Amino acid sequence: MTSDTDVFDRMESEVQSYARSFPVLFSKAKGSYLYDEEGNAYLDFLAGAGTLNYGHNNPVLKEKLIAYLSEDYIVHGLDMHTVAKRDFLDMFEEVILKPREMNYVMQFTGPTGSNAVEAALKIARNIKGRSNIITFTNGFHGVSLGSLAVTGNSHHRDAAGVELNGATVMPYDGYMGNGFDTTEYIDKQLSDSSSGIDHPAAVIVETVQGEGGINAASFEWLRNLEKLCRKHDMLLILDDIQAGCGRTGNFFSFDEVGIEPDIITLSKSLSGYGLPFSVVLMRPELDQWKPGEHNGTFRGHNPAFVTATAAIDHYWRDDSFASEVQKKGDIIQERFREIASQYDDHWFYVTGRGMMQGLVCRDGELADAITTEAFKHRMVLETSGADDQVIKTLCPLTISEEDLQRGLDIIAESVEAVMKDKVKQDKRSGLSVA
Ligand SMILES: *Cc1c(COP(=O)(O)O)cnc(C)c1O
């Protein structure tokens, strides 16, 4: 690599993470590809960790953004009324909320997902007058202190520096194996006045756990969870920051589930262009904020309103984009199953929903070897899960079927290359392999 990257070692904090997995100097990006300074193309199956659902520099969104900027419309306006904000609210109400008969008000929080989660937790605690929040094993909700308290990952939790309070962790769907509905266990705990669990204000949940390993909750479990919330007077906070905005095959990841969360958080792909943007949706009666009680300098970034409005207008007015996503999700899942079926059961299995699919590897080392191999073929592919053992697909939803197949081919070839060595090693050490 001829690119000069010394300054990153010299100047940038050791906290950098993705840069370590993909140690090249990226320069440009278009659609499903990233380009380095020499112009080499990298197929992007990470896509901003789910932030670029409509691809890099989507031309439809870019055109609106450039026009907005070149006409000197407002870029920063605190939380004042602007034309861009009005257009976004109108569009979101008309195209997303009304057809679903959803009645919510919207709070613009600071620009990160964590900011939205913090606001959601505050709302729930203040409304219910209780501090405890139920969260789930392998849940990820951000790394600011409040959102970290409801996050499972010990690598992140250990960096907090203070005690993380106000949360009780419960087993997510599937955590105790098949045939065990963990909502029954939670119900038992909450019904027992001596269980030691303080009455929670709310439950916070992802329908598909992104950072936690692409664990997809069953619809039945999610419906039981909603019932549990009603039974025990807890608010249901649905964190749709990663699984939402189309990733699972509909705008909201719970669209087909038939539940009505009290509070919804959205971020990542909401602006559609990679511009930071987060919101909290809440049932109107929960909106008991006093003016300015929760604030922030960057609440509602106007250029993000512009691209978010364009994305909703272009992709969500009818079902055609949603069914395209579902179809591509099936292609990924089918291919992953085919890959997994070539080896003994203990090597791989497939998890996920829509275009949020995971190839679960026996361990993190195997997953890392596969994604490292894929990067040699100029593919950006990441892992998630407690031990980084899950290879996840977060490619743009707009990816062409040709590029999708190309990516899946690279994954299949990388698995094959890595497994060749593995199988040899295991044979030598006397383990049975397929
Ligand atoms: C990424 C993510 C967050 C945190 O968003 P940040 O912008 O990184 O603060 C919260 N919840 C979920 C489900 C996420 O995937």
The ligand as a Gaussian input file, in Angstrom:
#p B3LYP/6-31G(d) Opt

LIG

0 1
 C      -25.755000       1.747000      16.696000
 C      -26.841000       1.523000      17.673000
 C      -27.075000       2.387000      18.750000
 C      -26.174000       3.543000      19.079000
 O      -26.074000       4.471000      18.067000
 P      -24.807000       5.472000      18.063000
 O      -25.106000       6.419000      16.929000
 O      -23.607000       4.643000      17.815000
 O      -24.774000       6.150000      19.375000
 C      -28.169000       2.140000      19.569000
 N      -28.964000       1.078000      19.355000
 C      -28.767000       0.224000      18.340000
 C      -29.699000      -0.919000      18.140000
 C      -27.680000       0.398000      17.474000
 O      -27.453000      -0.473000      16.490000

